Each structure stands twice: as C-alpha cells, then as structure tokens.
Amino acid sequence: MDDSSNQEFSEGFVPVIRTSGDVSLREAGALLIVAGGDASLNEGGTGALIVGGDLEMSQAGSGNMIVGGGVEMSESAVGQMLTIEGTVTDSRIGVLLAANANIENSEIILGTPQAIGLGVAMGATVFLLGRLLRRR
C-alpha cells in the first residue's frame, strides 16, 4: 500500500505495508512495514520494520527493526533493533543498537558495545583473510 493516511490491519496477513502516515497491526502479520509516522504492533509480527516515528510493541515479534524515534516494547522479541531510545520490558532482543535504552527483566544477547566490538572484529578478520589469500 502506498498512502499518506493511517493504516490499520487486524487479524490477517499483508505482504507489504508502505505509508507516510501511521500503521497499526493487531493480531496480524506482514513481511515488510515501511512507515513514515508511528507504528503499533499488538499480538502480531513482521519480518522487517522501518519506522520514522515511535514504535509500540506488545506481545509481538520482528526480525529486523529500524526505528527513528523511541521504542516501547513489552513481552516481545526482536532479532535486530536499531533505535535512538527505548524501554524494553519482559522481552528478548538478539542485537540492540541504541543511544539510550532502559532494560527491565529482559534478555539482550548483544548490546551496543558488544555489537560494535563484533563488527570491528569481523571487519578485521575479513580484511586479514583478504590480504592473506590475495594473489600477487
């Protein structure tokens, strides 16, 4: 969908949601959500989510998320999240990159410092392997 108005979806599946406004999913799923405004996921999930505004998640899940504003997340799970700030309660996140995060009773596998360290280590490893394997 390509629309500047707010989009609401309930009890179903939508492959791609694209809007410059807000989007809300309740008991629904989507492969990709791109929203210029705020987003709300309640008892639903998405493969990838890009939101320009704030995000509110409750009992929801997502593979990858990029959020331009803040995140309020409870009883949810995310593979990778990039955001400015967030409050995470009773949730799980694989990789979290955030300038400011308030974590309560949640599990974060790699926080911001660990994720940066892993990126540097992987970059150095690939660089050194490339130099070693390069033919002259």
N, C-alpha and C positions, 0 to 999 in steps of 0.2 A: 504494500500500500504506500502511496505517496500523497500525503495530505498534510496541511498545516494545522488541522484541528486535532483535538484529543482523541485517542483511540482506546477503546475498552474491549477486552476479549474475555469470555467466560466459558469454561467447560468445553474446550476444543483444542485443535492444533492449527497453527498458522505457520507456514514455512518461513516467510519473511515479513517483518513489520518495519516500515520506514516512515517516519513522520517528523516534522519540525516541531510538533507540539509534545504533549504528554502521552504516555502509554501506560495502560494498566492491564495486568493479566491476573485472573483469579481462576484457579483450578484449570489452567490452560498451559499450553506449551508452544514454543517457537524455536526454530533453528537459529534465527538471527533477528535481533532487535536493534535498530538504529533510531534513536530519538533525540531531538534537539532540546526537549524540555526535561521534565522529571519522569521517573518510571516507578511503578509499583508491581512487585511480584508477590502474590499470595498463593501458597499451595500450588505452585506451578514451576516451570523450569524453561531454560533456554540454553542453546549451545554456546552462543556468543552474544554479548550485550555491550552496546556503546551508547552511553547516555551523556548528554551535555549538562544536565542539571543534577538534581539529587536522586538517590535511589533508596527505596524502602523495600526490604525483603523479609518475608515471614514464612517459614516452613517451605522454602523454595530452594532451587539449585541452579547453578550455571557453570559452564565450563570455563569461559574466559569473560572478564568484565573490565571495561574501561569506563570510569565514571568521572565526569568533570567536576561535580560538586561533592557533597557528602553522602555517606552510606549509613543507613540504619539497618542492621541485619540481626535477625533473631531466629534461632532454630533452623539454620540454613547451611548450605555447603557450596563452596566455590573452588574451582581448580586454581585459577589465577586471577588476582584482582589488582588493578591499578587505580588509585583514587587519591584525592587531596587529603580527606579526613574521613574517619569512620568510627562507628560504635558497633562492636560485634559482641553479641551475647548468645551463649549456648550454641555455637556454630563451629564449623571446620573450614579452614582455608588452606590450600596447598602452598601457594606463593602469594604473599601480600607485599605490595609496594605502596606505601602510604606515607605522607608527610607527618600526619598525626593520627594515631589510632588508639582508641580506648577498647581494650580487650577484656571481656568478663566471662569467665567459665567457658572458654573456647580453646580450640587447638589450632595453632598456626604452625605448619611444618617449616616453612622458610619465611622469616620476616624480612624487612627491608635490608638490614645489614648482611644477613646470610645470602639473600638473593643477589645482592651486588657482588659479594665475595665469590659466589658460584659463577656469575657471569665473567668476572675477571679471570678466574681460574680456567674456565672453559676457553675463553679467548686466547689466553697464553698457551694452553695446550694445543689448540688448533694451529696457532702461529708456529710453535716449535716443531710440530709434526710436519707442517708445510715446508719449513726450512730444511728439515732432515730428509724428506722424501723428494725434494726438488732436484731435478737432474740438471747437470751443468753442461 
